[in-house]
Amino acid sequence: MASAFEFRRLMLATCTTVALAWAGHAVAAETPMVTGEQWTKSSEDVKKAYLIGMVNLMQVEVAYGGNNPPSDAQSFLPRLAKGLQGQTLDSVREGLNRWYGANPGRLQRPVLETIWFEMAVPGLKK
C-alpha cells in the first residue's frame, strides 16, 4: 500500500499533467489556469471533463481525510461543496457558459474563481 506522501505526490503529478494538457503549453515559472478563454473555446464534452476532474479531486480529498477532514482554514473544499449543494455538472457548466457569455470582457478570469464567486459563495448564503 502506498504511503500518504506517495499518494499525494501521484495526485499532484496527475493534476499537473491534466492542467498542462488543457493549457496546451505553459511557461515554467507560471501555473497554468483554465480561464474563460479556454472555457468558451472548449466543446461541451471538454467542459464536462474539466468539471468531472474537479469533482474527482474533491472526492479524493474527502476520502483522504477520512474521519479527520480538514478544517475550513486548511481547505476551501468543504465550503465549495456546501456552496454548490443542489448544483449538477450541467447546471454548473450552463452557469459558466451564461456568465462568460454575459461578461465577454472578463475572459481572463479563471474558471475556478468564477465558480467560487458566482456559484459557491451565493450558495453559502442560502
N, C-alpha and C positions, 0 to 999 in steps of 0.2 A: 504494500500500500504506500502511495506517495505521501510525503510529508506535506504539511500545510504550506510550507515555503515553496516546495516544488510545484504544488498545485497553483499557488498564486503566480509564480513565475510563468507557468504554462498559460494561464489565463491572460496575463499581461502580454505575452508574446502573440497569442491568438488575436486579442483585441487590436494590438498594434498592426498586425498583418491585415486584418479586415479594414481598419481605418486607412492604411496606406493604399490598399487596393481601391477603396472607394474614392480617395482623393486623386488617384491617378499618378501623382508624384508628390514628393514632399522635400522641403529643404531640411537638412539635418538639424538645424537649430530651431525649427518651428514644429509645433504639434499640429498635425492636420485636424481641422474641424470641419464637419459637414455643415455647410451654410445653406441659406435659401437658394443660392446659385445652383448648387448641386441638386438640391431638392426639386426645384422647378424644372430642371433638365432631365430628371430621372423618370423612368417608367413607373407605373403604379406598383408593379411587382418588386422593383428595386426599393421603392419607398417602404413597402410592407416588410421586405427583408431587413431593412435598417431597423424598423420598429421591433421586429421579432428579435433581432440581436440585442437591442436594449432590454427587452423583457427577459431574455435568457440571462443576461448579465445580472439583472435584479434577482432572478431566481437563484443563481449561483451564490450571490452574496447572502441571501436568506438561508440557503442550505448550509453554507459555510459557517454562518453564525450559530446555527442550530438553536440550542436552548439559551444561548448567550448572545442575542442580537446586538449590533452596535447601537449606541445611543444616537439621538438626533445630532449631537455635537460631533460624532465620529463619521456620520454618513447622512447624506441627504436622501438616500433611497427610501427609508420609511415614510418620510414626508411626501416624496414623489408618488409613492404607491397610494398613500391616503388621498392626496390631491387628485389623482387620476381615477379614483374609485368610481365605478359605473361607466367608465370610458371603455371602448373597444379599440382594437387596432384600426379598424376602419374609421371610427369617429375621430381618433387622433390624426390619422392620415388626412381625412377630409378637413379637419380643423386647420391643420398646417397648410393644406392647399388653399383654403379660404384666406388665411392670414397673409401668406406670401402674395396671393393674388391681389389682396386689398392694400398691400404695402410693398409695391414693386421697388421703391427706393431703399428698402431695408433688406435686400437680398444677402448682404454680408453678415446678417445676424445668424449665429449658429442655431441649428435646428433644436438642439437640447435646451438652449436658452429660451427659445420660443415656446417649447413645450412647458418649461418650468413657469415662465411668467404669464403666459396666455391661457394655460390649462390647469396646471397643478396648483399654483397659488390661489386662483379663484376657487378651485375645488376645495382647498383647505378652509375657506371661509364659510363653507356650507354647513 
